[in-house]
Amino acid sequence: MKKLVVVLVAVLVLAVAAPALAATLTPEQSQELVKLHQQMLELKKQIIDKYVEYGRLTPEQGQQIKARIEARQQFLQNNPDWFSQCPGFGPGFGGGHGPRGMMGGWQWNNSTPPTSR
């Protein structure tokens, strides 16, 4: 019985540690992600410039948005390993328990009874 408990504990420890080891990024991978994010943020700045040019945003709004993008770029330069700490998308809407309410939210906004088939 003790051997079984020891084996189960060892398997549990390895099962918990393995994803953490697999999730760590190499410096090259981290640098590649930083470069891709920099490209993405530069494209966002170009999009903001076009919105200002087409009159969808005021120049002040465009400058404010671009200032936030530049702050994000500075943060990524100072914290290149930030991506390795990303928790992912999480359980999502409803805490992983499906759509809202009982019956999966069916007829949540409809008072008519369901029709039989």
C-alpha positions in Angstrom: 0.0 0.0 0.0 2.8 2.4 0.8 4.5 1.7 -2.5 1.3 2.6 -4.3 1.0 5.9 -2.4 4.7 6.7 -3.2 4.2 5.9 -6.9 1.0 8.0 -7.1 2.7 10.9 -5.4 5.7 10.7 -7.8 3.4 10.5 -10.8 1.5 13.5 -9.5 4.6 15.6 -8.9 5.9 14.8 -12.4 2.5 15.5 -14.0 2.4 18.9 -12.3 6.1 19.8 -13.1 6.2 18.6 -16.8 3.8 21.3 -18.2 5.7 24.0 -16.3 9.0 22.9 -17.8 7.5 22.6 -21.3 6.0 26.1 -21.1 9.3 27.9 -20.5 10.5 29.9 -23.5 14.1 29.8 -24.7 15.8 33.3 -25.2 15.4 32.9 -28.9 11.7 32.2 -28.7 11.3 35.1 -26.4 13.1 37.5 -28.8 11.0 36.2 -31.7 7.8 37.0 -29.8 9.1 40.4 -28.9 9.9 41.2 -32.5 6.4 39.9 -33.6 4.7 42.1 -31.0 6.8 45.1 -32.1 5.6 44.5 -35.7 2.0 44.2 -34.5 2.2 47.4 -32.5 3.7 49.3 -35.5 0.8 48.1 -37.7 -1.6 49.3 -35.0 0.0 52.8 -35.2 -0.4 52.8 -38.9 -4.1 51.9 -38.6 -4.6 54.7 -36.1 -3.0 57.1 -38.5 -5.4 56.0 -41.2 -8.4 56.4 -38.9 -7.2 60.0 -38.2 -6.7 60.6 -41.9 -10.2 59.4 -42.7 -11.8 61.4 -39.9 -12.9 58.5 -37.8 -10.7 59.7 -34.9 -9.6 63.2 -33.9 -5.9 63.9 -34.0 -6.0 64.1 -30.2 -7.6 60.7 -29.9 -5.0 59.3 -32.3 -2.1 60.7 -30.3 -3.6 59.4 -27.1 -4.0 55.9 -28.5 -0.5 55.9 -30.1 0.9 57.1 -26.7 -0.6 54.0 -25.1 0.8 51.8 -27.9 4.3 53.3 -27.4 4.0 52.7 -23.6 3.1 49.0 -24.4 6.2 48.8 -26.7 8.4 50.2 -23.9 6.9 47.7 -21.4 7.7 44.8 -23.8 11.2 46.0 -24.3 11.8 46.2 -20.5 10.1 42.9 -19.8 10.9 40.4 -22.7 10.0 37.4 -20.6 6.5 38.6 -20.0 5.0 36.1 -22.5 6.3 33.1 -20.6 4.1 34.2 -17.6 0.9 34.5 -19.6 -1.8 32.5 -18.0 -3.7 31.8 -21.2 -7.4 32.4 -21.9 -8.8 30.8 -18.7 -12.1 29.1 -18.3 -14.0 31.8 -20.2 -17.6 32.9 -19.8 -19.5 31.2 -17.1 -16.3 30.0 -15.3 -16.1 27.0 -17.6 -19.6 25.9 -16.6 -21.3 26.6 -19.9 -23.7 29.3 -20.9 -25.7 31.3 -18.5 -28.3 29.9 -16.2 -30.3 26.7 -16.1 -30.9 24.8 -19.3 -27.8 26.5 -20.8 -29.6 29.8 -21.2 -32.2 28.4 -23.6 -35.1 30.8 -24.0 -33.5 33.2 -21.6 -34.9 36.1 -23.7 -38.0 34.3 -25.1 -41.2 33.7 -23.2 -42.7 31.4 -25.8 -42.8 27.7 -24.9 -40.8 25.3 -27.0 -42.6 23.5 -29.8 -42.7 19.7 -29.7 -41.3 17.9 -32.7 
